[in-house]
């Protein structure tokens, strides 16, 4: 079947415009997704740093008082927009988990603890106990030594 020139031109223009709209949509999605990741990572990192700097938390960790850690962090977990807050010890074991108390004493999941225990801040996208999450981890320092890692995930 032979199409008229005007029909062909219309179809080519329609296909071209559709391709442009799809490309623009993909670009906007990628840009927005990247911005959302960066903004969320920055917010969770600030909250994790705030938690890690609390003197009372450091003292409770030194005493190994998981009940005191829970009393200190439960109000923060309730008011935070983070999905959960976790504190892990130097052996990558849970000292506190805001969503599941049964995890206290079990190993941290995600294989992203070595950097934090070496004294570095990290933000990663990992699969943990509760599924995939964006997690910011910061070390908790006491007298220049890393006590534990503090984790805030969203």
N, C-alpha and C positions, 0 to 999 in steps of 0.2 A: 504494500500500500504506500503510495506516494503522498507525503504531507506537504502542505503549502509552506512556503518560506516563513510566513508570519506565525504559523503553528509551531514550526521547529524553533524559531526564535523565542517564542513564549515558553516552550518546554525547557529549552536550554537556560533561559533566564530564571525560571522557577527552580530548576535543579541547582544552579549556581547560588542563588539566594538561600536555598535550603542548606547547602553545604556551608555557606558563610555563617548562618545562624547556628548550626551545629558546632562549628569550630569555635565560635565566640562563646557558646554555652560551655563547652569543655574547658576553654581557657578561664572563664569566670569561675567555674566550679573549682578548678585547681588553685586559682588565686585565693578564693575564699577559704578553701580547705586549709591551705598553708597558713593563712592569717589566723584562722581559728586555732590551729595547732600551736602556733607561736604564742598567741594570747593566753590560751589555757595553760601552756607549759610555764609561762612567766608567772601567772597567778598561783599555780600550785607550788612552784619553786619558792615564792615569797612566803606562802603559808607554811611550807615545810621548814624554811629557815626560821620563821617565828617560833615554831614548836621546838626546834632544836636548840634555841637560845634560852629557853626557860630554865632558870636555875633550879627550880623545884623538880623538874623532870630529871635533871642530871643527878640530883641527890637521890631521888627514888630509884634510878637505874643503878647507882652505886650500891644501894642497900638491897637491890634485887626485889623491891617491893612492887609486885605487879598490881596489887590492889590499889596502891597509892597512884601508880601510873594511870590506872583506869579512872580513878576519881578526878585526876587532873585533866585528862584528855577527853573524857566523855562529854563534858559540856562544849568543848571545842568541836568535837565531831558532830554534835547535834546542831550547832549553829553554822558550821562550814557547809559550803556547797560541794565539797569533795565527796566522792562516793564512799571512801573509807580512809582511815588513818591507821598506819601501822608503825610500830617501833620494833626494830629487830636488834638483837645483840651482836657481839663481835664474832659469834659462831654462826651467824645467819639463822637464828631462831627467833620466833615471835615472842616479844615481851608484852605486846598489846596489839589487839586488832579490834577496831571499832564495830565491825559487823558480825564477827563470829568469835566468841570467847573460846570455843573448842580448839582454835588454832594456836592458842598460847602454848609455847613449848615446842611446836612443830617447826620444821624448816621453812624458811622463806622460799617462795617459788619465783622463777623468772630469770635466774642466773645473771643478775645485774647488780650484785652486792659487792663484788671485789673492788670496784672503783671507789665506791662510797667508803668502804672500810679502809681504803688507802688514803682517805681524806678529801676526796673530790665530790662535787655536786654533779648529779646526773638527772637527765630527763629522758625517759625511754617509753616506747610503746611496746608493752610486753603482755604475754598471756600468763596470768597468775592464778591464784586459788579461786578468785571470783570471775575469771574470764579475762578478756583483753581490756587493758586500761592504759591511759597515759599516766605515767608515774614520775613524780619528782622525788628524788632521794637526796638527803643531805646528811653529812656526818654530824654526830653530837660529840663535841669536844669537851674534855675535862682535863685541865692542866696540860694542855698540848697533846693529849692522846685521844684517839678516837674511841669513844665508849661503844657507840651503837650507830645504826643508821635510822634516821627518821624518814618515814615515807608518807607522802600525801598523794592520793590518786583520784583521778576524776574520770 
